[in-house]
Amino acid sequence: MHRVLNLVPLVLGLGVLAGCAASSDRPAQPVGDASASPQSVAADVKPTREFSIRGERAYIDGHEVDLWGIRCGNALYSVNVTERHVRALDNMVRHGVNLIGVYIQGSNGGWPDPDAGLNGFERSGDLKPAVADRLEWLIREADARGMVVMVGVFSPRKDQQLGGEGAVKRALEQTADFLVQRGLRNVFVDIAHEYDHTERMDLEIFREPDGATKKARLAGWFKARAPQIEVGVCPYEKSSTRDEFPGMDVRIIQKSMAIPSRGFVVNVETQKQDSYEADGFFNEGHVDFVIEDCERYRAAPNAVLMFHAAYIQGIGNFSGTAPHPEMGGHGTSPSDRGVRFYFEWVRNNIGRWEFPNHVR
């Protein structure tokens, strides 16, 4: 398997990042045989630690853990961007962050182009090998630090680039086979982000009516290939679609949705308080909102949040240097852009992360 270990120097400029995204993708090749039976770990592969759910709690290799996360929806955008995320992991764990979320079909690209996110699948549903390489690299680097990775598969704005339901099934099977064959077990999966988005989800399988049946079918396709990897589907907050369905392992929610009282709950996209046109700039009310969110989730033992900010997710943005896995400044002005206040809150209130514990 192609490995990307000795990489080009760290580059921040948007134009260079975009160029790297185009040049790093190899010609599409099948990652696995989607018609074959479920695969086992390749003989030359060392499996990662294993994420699991018992009752309403998270476990890593049998150790009960608290998870504090960051949404890094466009972390696979290019080799350079993935490298920046890898380089930022040590600082994350020093501040207590032990969960990141990435998407194979990249999330909202922010400003100036909301559609700028990467699509890691061919129209046929084949997983692009270069994207798979970057995904494994990031997952293994996270595992080396005792972290968990949420792998998102489908995103609004990108689902229509797949050639129908057959391609959706193939994409899920290839993703599942890849995670199993490469022994990547420190993960759980958001099959489709913002299910039933009224403006941006186009394929019928990602829309109501009959959402519960469709979600169960999606989960079944994945679980047939990777039965031990936990899955969920994130509903669009403004839709009436449910966050529960047959075959669900993780109860996924987003933004300002209420925390359910039962199930293992993950908010994979808290309500961002900065804008893509002013990324990394927060006023006092914005910071207060984020801290109140943190306190709500700390008080809910069955629930986990993934902090979402335009500064972290957008591509380019007004700053011109996003996405930023680095914490940056305190976010007090355009010359102090950053999300340091979230990192410092987790460190000061939860503790640094030293697997399998947070240490105060």
Secondary structure as the mmCIF struct_conf table of DSSP 4:
data_model
#
loop_
_struct_conf.conf_type_id
_struct_conf.id
_struct_conf.beg_label_comp_id
_struct_conf.beg_label_asym_id
_struct_conf.beg_label_seq_id
_struct_conf.end_label_comp_id
_struct_conf.end_label_asym_id
_struct_conf.end_label_seq_id
BEND BEND1 ASN A 6 ASN A 6
HELX_LH_PP_P HELX_LH_PP_P1 VAL A 8 LEU A 10
HELX_RH_AL_P HELX_RH_AL_P1 LEU A 14 SER A 24
HELX_LH_PP_P HELX_LH_PP_P2 ASP A 25 ALA A 28
BEND BEND2 VAL A 31 GLY A 32
TURN_TY1_P TURN_TY1_P1 ALA A 34 SER A 35
BEND BEND3 ALA A 36 ALA A 36
HELX_LH_PP_P HELX_LH_PP_P3 SER A 37 GLN A 39
TURN_TY1_P TURN_TY1_P2 ALA A 43 ASP A 44
STRN STRN1 PHE A 51 ARG A 54
TURN_TY1_P TURN_TY1_P3 GLY A 55 GLU A 56
STRN STRN2 ARG A 57 ILE A 60
TURN_TY1_P TURN_TY1_P4 ASP A 61 GLY A 62
STRN STRN3 HIS A 63 VAL A 65
STRN STRN4 GLY A 69 ARG A 71
TURN_TY1_P TURN_TY1_P5 GLY A 73 LEU A 76
BEND BEND4 TYR A 77 TYR A 77
HELX_RH_AL_P HELX_RH_AL_P2 VAL A 79 ARG A 94
TURN_TY1_P TURN_TY1_P6 HIS A 95 GLY A 96
STRN STRN5 LEU A 99 TYR A 103
BEND BEND5 ILE A 104 ILE A 104
STRN STRN6 GLN A 105 GLN A 105
BEND BEND6 TRP A 111 PRO A 112
TURN_TY1_P TURN_TY1_P7 PRO A 114 ASP A 115
BEND BEND7 GLY A 117 GLY A 117
STRN STRN7 ASN A 119 ASN A 119
STRN STRN8 PHE A 121 PHE A 121
TURN_TY1_P TURN_TY1_P8 ARG A 123 SER A 124
BEND BEND8 GLY A 125 GLY A 125
HELX_LH_PP_P HELX_LH_PP_P4 ASP A 126 ASP A 126
STRN STRN9 LEU A 127 LEU A 127
HELX_LH_PP_P HELX_LH_PP_P5 LYS A 128 LYS A 128
HELX_RH_AL_P HELX_RH_AL_P3 PRO A 129 ALA A 144
TURN_TY1_P TURN_TY1_P9 ARG A 145 GLY A 146
STRN STRN10 VAL A 148 PHE A 154
TURN_TY1_P TURN_TY1_P10 PRO A 156 LYS A 158
HELX_RH_3T_P HELX_RH_3T_P1 ASP A 159 GLN A 161
BEND BEND9 LEU A 162 LEU A 162
BEND BEND10 GLY A 164 GLY A 164
HELX_RH_AL_P HELX_RH_AL_P4 GLU A 165 GLN A 181
TURN_TY1_P TURN_TY1_P11 ARG A 182 GLY A 183
BEND BEND11 ASN A 186 ASN A 186
STRN STRN11 VAL A 187 ALA A 192
TURN_TY1_P TURN_TY1_P12 HIS A 193 GLU A 194
STRN STRN12 TYR A 195 TYR A 195
TURN_TY1_P TURN_TY1_P13 ASP A 196 ASP A 196
TURN_TY1_P TURN_TY1_P14 THR A 198 ARG A 200
BEND BEND12 LEU A 203 LEU A 203
HELX_RH_3T_P HELX_RH_3T_P2 GLU A 204 PHE A 206
BEND BEND13 ARG A 207 ASP A 210
HELX_RH_AL_P HELX_RH_AL_P5 GLY A 211 ARG A 225
TURN_TY1_P TURN_TY1_P15 PRO A 227 GLN A 228
BEND BEND14 ILE A 229 ILE A 229
STRN STRN13 VAL A 231 GLY A 232
HELX_LH_PP_P HELX_LH_PP_P6 CYS A 234 CYS A 234
STRN STRN14 PRO A 235 PRO A 235
HELX_LH_PP_P HELX_LH_PP_P7 TYR A 236 TYR A 236
TURN_TY1_P TURN_TY1_P16 GLU A 237 LYS A 238
BEND BEND15 SER A 239 SER A 239
BEND BEND16 ASP A 243 ASP A 243
TURN_TY1_P TURN_TY1_P17 PRO A 246 GLY A 247
BEND BEND17 ASP A 249 VAL A 250
STRN STRN15 ARG A 251 ILE A 253
TURN_TY1_P TURN_TY1_P18 LYS A 255 SER A 256
HELX_LH_PP_P HELX_LH_PP_P8 MET A 257 PRO A 260
BEND BEND18 SER A 261 GLY A 263
STRN STRN16 VAL A 265 ASN A 267
BEND BEND19 VAL A 268 GLU A 269
BEND BEND20 ASP A 274 ASP A 274
HELX_RH_3T_P HELX_RH_3T_P3 TYR A 276 ALA A 278
TURN_TY1_P TURN_TY1_P19 ASP A 279 GLY A 280
HELX_RH_AL_P HELX_RH_AL_P6 GLU A 284 ARG A 298
TURN_TY1_P TURN_TY1_P20 ALA A 299 ALA A 299
TURN_TY1_P TURN_TY1_P21 PRO A 301 ASN A 302
STRN STRN17 ALA A 303 PHE A 307
HELX_RH_AL_P HELX_RH_AL_P7 ALA A 310 GLN A 313
BEND BEND21 ILE A 315 ILE A 315
STRN STRN18 GLY A 316 GLY A 316
TURN_TY1_P TURN_TY1_P22 ASN A 317 GLY A 320
BEND BEND22 THR A 321 THR A 321
STRN STRN19 ALA A 322 ALA A 322
BEND BEND23 GLU A 326 GLU A 326
STRN STRN20 GLY A 328 GLY A 328
BEND BEND24 GLY A 329 GLY A 329
BEND BEND25 GLY A 331 SER A 333
TURN_TY1_P TURN_TY1_P23 PRO A 334 SER A 335
BEND BEND26 ASP A 336 ASP A 336
STRN STRN21 GLY A 338 GLY A 338
HELX_RH_AL_P HELX_RH_AL_P8 ARG A 340 ASN A 349
TURN_TY1_P TURN_TY1_P24 ILE A 350 ILE A 350
STRN STRN22 ARG A 352 GLU A 354
TURN_TY1_P TURN_TY1_P25 PHE A 355 PRO A 356
STRN STRN23 ASN A 357 VAL A 359
#
